[in-house]
């Protein structure tokens, strides 16, 4: 990341009317995407990763919920493993959905 930051700082742009702000926004967006990539690569716990992404991602894309739902072949169901959601959301990790009740059965 330091190499990218050094390269970003060394770039020089001619002052173009109205375009400097767009260049700065794009630079900031790319820097944040790099941080997100590093976060994904460095976390070994899914719940910690989701909480870290929930902290970083709103600066790139708005969202209400981040979750991971995985297929449980033994029970033939989809199980919610991790969730980051507003406090008023009543859904909790461990919730299971029958394959017949989800669109996942088509995937």
Backbone as numpy.savetxt, mean C-alpha at the origin, in Angstrom:
# Nx Ny Nz CAx CAy CAz Cx Cy Cz
18.34 3.99 -1.79 17.51 5.17 -1.79 18.38 6.42 -1.79
19.53 6.36 -1.13 20.41 7.52 -1.09 20.91 7.88 -2.48
21.18 6.89 -3.29 21.64 7.15 -4.66 20.57 7.90 -5.43
19.30 7.44 -5.31 18.21 8.09 -6.00 18.03 9.52 -5.50
18.07 9.72 -4.18 17.93 11.06 -3.63 19.04 11.98 -4.11
20.28 11.49 -4.13 21.39 12.31 -4.60 21.21 12.68 -6.06
20.72 11.73 -6.87 20.50 12.03 -8.29 19.37 13.03 -8.45
18.31 12.89 -7.65 17.20 13.84 -7.73 17.65 15.24 -7.37
18.47 15.36 -6.33 18.93 16.66 -5.89 19.90 17.30 -6.87
20.62 16.47 -7.64 21.61 17.03 -8.56 21.00 17.47 -9.89
19.74 17.08 -10.13 19.10 17.49 -11.38 18.84 18.99 -11.38
19.03 19.60 -12.50 18.77 21.03 -12.61 17.77 21.24 -13.73
16.73 22.01 -13.46 15.70 22.28 -14.45 15.61 23.78 -14.69
15.38 24.12 -15.94 15.13 25.52 -16.27 13.75 25.87 -15.72
13.60 27.08 -15.23 12.32 27.52 -14.69 11.31 27.63 -15.83
10.35 26.72 -15.84 9.28 26.74 -16.83 8.01 27.17 -16.12
7.29 28.11 -16.67 6.09 28.61 -16.00 5.09 27.48 -15.71
4.75 27.34 -14.43 3.74 26.36 -14.02 4.19 24.91 -14.02
5.37 24.61 -14.54 5.79 23.22 -14.61 6.69 22.81 -13.45
7.30 23.75 -12.76 8.19 23.41 -11.66 7.45 22.68 -10.55
6.24 23.14 -10.23 5.44 22.49 -9.19 5.10 21.05 -9.58
4.80 20.83 -10.86 4.47 19.48 -11.33 5.69 18.57 -11.21
6.86 19.09 -11.50 8.09 18.31 -11.39 8.35 17.96 -9.92
8.14 18.91 -9.02 8.34 18.66 -7.60 7.34 17.63 -7.08
6.08 17.70 -7.50 5.08 16.72 -7.08 5.45 15.32 -7.57
5.90 15.23 -8.82 6.29 13.93 -9.36 7.51 13.38 -8.63
8.47 14.25 -8.31 9.65 13.82 -7.54 9.23 13.28 -6.18
8.34 13.98 -5.50 7.87 13.55 -4.18 7.10 12.24 -4.27
6.29 12.09 -5.31 5.52 10.86 -5.51 6.45 9.68 -5.75
7.47 9.87 -6.57 8.43 8.79 -6.84 9.24 8.43 -5.60
9.60 9.43 -4.82 10.33 9.17 -3.57 9.47 8.34 -2.62
8.19 8.67 -2.52 7.28 7.92 -1.66 7.07 6.50 -2.17
6.96 6.33 -3.48 6.83 4.98 -4.04 8.07 4.14 -3.72
9.22 4.77 -3.73 10.44 4.07 -3.36 10.39 3.65 -1.89
9.91 4.53 -1.02 9.76 4.20 0.40 8.80 3.02 0.59
7.70 3.01 -0.17 6.73 1.92 -0.08 7.37 0.61 -0.52
8.14 0.65 -1.60 8.84 -0.56 -2.08 9.79 -1.08 -1.03
10.53 -0.19 -0.40 11.46 -0.60 0.65 10.72 -1.18 1.85
9.57 -0.62 2.17 8.76 -1.12 3.28 8.30 -2.54 2.99
7.83 -2.79 1.78 7.37 -4.12 1.40 8.51 -5.12 1.51
9.69 -4.73 1.07 10.84 -5.63 1.08 11.37 -5.90 2.49
11.17 -4.97 3.42 11.81 -5.10 4.73 10.92 -5.72 5.81
9.62 -5.75 5.64 8.74 -6.29 6.67 8.59 -7.81 6.52
8.65 -8.49 7.65 8.46 -9.93 7.65 7.11 -10.32 8.24
6.44 -9.38 8.86 5.12 -9.62 9.45 4.08 -8.87 8.63
3.07 -9.59 8.15 2.06 -9.00 7.27 1.31 -7.86 7.96
0.93 -8.05 9.21 0.18 -7.01 9.93 1.00 -5.73 10.07
2.29 -5.88 10.40 3.16 -4.70 10.50 3.31 -4.01 9.14
3.43 -4.80 8.09 3.53 -4.23 6.74 2.29 -3.42 6.41
1.12 -3.97 6.67 -0.12 -3.25 6.35 -0.24 -1.96 7.14
0.16 -1.97 8.40 0.10 -0.74 9.19 1.08 0.30 8.66
2.25 -0.15 8.23 3.23 0.78 7.65 2.71 1.34 6.33
2.13 0.48 5.49 1.58 0.95 4.22 0.41 1.90 4.44
-0.41 1.60 5.45 -1.56 2.48 5.74 -1.10 3.87 6.15
0.08 3.96 6.72 0.64 5.25 7.11 1.20 5.99 5.90
1.77 5.26 4.94 2.45 5.88 3.81 1.56 6.11 2.58
0.70 5.16 2.28 -0.04 5.18 1.02 -1.01 6.35 0.83
-1.64 6.88 1.88 -2.58 7.98 1.63 -1.96 9.18 0.91
-0.65 9.32 1.00 0.00 10.42 0.28 0.06 10.14 -1.22
-0.14 8.87 -1.63 -0.13 8.50 -3.04 -1.54 8.28 -3.56
-2.30 7.47 -2.81 -3.64 7.10 -3.26 -4.56 7.01 -2.04
-5.74 7.61 -2.12 -6.67 7.51 -0.99 -7.27 6.10 -0.90
-7.55 5.64 0.32 -8.18 4.34 0.52 -8.90 4.35 1.85
-9.82 3.41 2.00 -10.56 3.25 3.25 -10.08 2.05 4.04
-9.69 0.98 3.33 -9.33 -0.28 3.98 -8.19 -0.94 3.21
-7.26 -1.57 3.95 -6.26 -2.45 3.36 -6.44 -3.80 4.04
-6.53 -4.86 3.25 -6.66 -6.18 3.87 -6.03 -7.25 3.01
-5.80 -8.40 3.63 -5.32 -9.58 2.92 -6.27 -10.71 3.27
-6.86 -11.28 2.24 -7.76 -12.42 2.39 -7.17 -13.55 1.58
-6.91 -14.69 2.23 -6.29 -15.83 1.57 -7.20 -17.05 1.59
-7.06 -17.86 0.56 -7.87 -19.09 0.46 -7.36 -20.14 1.43
-8.28 -20.76 2.14 -7.97 -21.89 3.03 -8.51 -23.14 2.34
-7.62 -23.92 1.69 -8.09 -25.07 0.90 -8.72 -26.17 1.76
-8.30 -26.30 3.00 -8.87 -27.33 3.88 -10.33 -27.04 4.16
-10.64 -25.79 4.44 -12.02 -25.40 4.76 -12.78 -24.87 3.55
-12.07 -24.75 2.42 -12.63 -24.17 1.20 -13.32 -22.84 1.48
-12.55 -21.99 2.13 -13.09 -20.67 2.48 -12.01 -19.62 2.26
-12.42 -18.38 2.34 -11.50 -17.26 2.28 -11.41 -16.70 3.69
-10.18 -16.55 4.19 -9.97 -16.09 5.58 -9.25 -14.74 5.56
-9.80 -13.80 6.33 -9.18 -12.49 6.49 -8.00 -12.64 7.44
-6.78 -12.33 6.95 -5.57 -12.49 7.77 -5.08 -11.19 8.37
-5.26 -10.10 7.68 -4.77 -8.81 8.19 -5.69 -7.71 7.69
-5.84 -6.70 8.51 -6.76 -5.63 8.17 -6.30 -4.33 8.79
-6.34 -3.27 7.99 -6.18 -1.92 8.51 -7.42 -1.18 8.03
-8.23 -0.73 8.96 -9.49 -0.08 8.63 -9.82 0.96 9.69
-10.76 1.85 9.38 -11.18 2.82 10.40 -11.71 2.11 11.64
-11.63 2.78 12.77 -12.03 2.18 14.05 -13.48 1.73 14.07
-14.35 2.40 13.32 -15.76 2.04 13.35 -16.05 0.76 12.57
-15.09 0.25 11.81 -15.27 -0.98 11.06 -15.29 -2.16 12.05
-16.31 -2.99 11.95 -16.48 -4.11 12.89 -15.77 -5.39 12.43
-15.24 -5.40 11.22 -14.56 -6.57 10.68 -13.24 -6.78 11.39
-12.91 -8.03 11.71 -11.67 -8.35 12.42 -10.96 -9.51 11.73
-9.62 -9.55 11.82 -8.89 -10.70 11.26 -9.42 -12.01 11.83
-9.40 -13.05 11.00 -9.91 -14.36 11.39 -11.29 -14.63 10.80
-11.95 -13.59 10.32 -13.28 -13.76 9.72 -13.15 -14.65 8.48
-14.07 -15.60 8.33 -14.06 -16.50 7.18 -15.29 -16.26 6.32
-15.08 -16.44 5.01 -16.16 -16.31 4.04 -16.23 -17.61 3.25
-17.40 -18.17 3.10 -17.57 -19.34 2.26 -17.22 -18.97 0.83
-16.62 -19.88 0.10 -16.27 -19.61 -1.29 -17.53 -19.24 -2.11
-18.65 -19.81 -1.74 -19.90 -19.51 -2.46 -20.38 -18.09 -2.22
-19.89 -17.46 -1.14 -20.31 -16.10 -0.80 -19.35 -15.03 -1.31
-18.33 -15.43 -2.06 -17.33 -14.47 -2.53 -17.18 -14.55 -4.04
-16.69 -13.50 -4.62 -16.37 -13.51 -6.05 -15.03 -14.21 -6.29
-14.30 -14.52 -5.22 -13.01 -15.18 -5.34 -13.11 -16.56 -5.97
-14.26 -17.18 -5.86 -14.42 -18.52 -6.43 -14.25 -18.52 -7.94
-14.40 -17.35 -8.57 -14.26 -17.26 -10.01 -12.82 -17.03 -10.45
-11.95 -16.73 -9.50 -10.57 -16.38 -9.86 -9.70 -17.60 -9.99
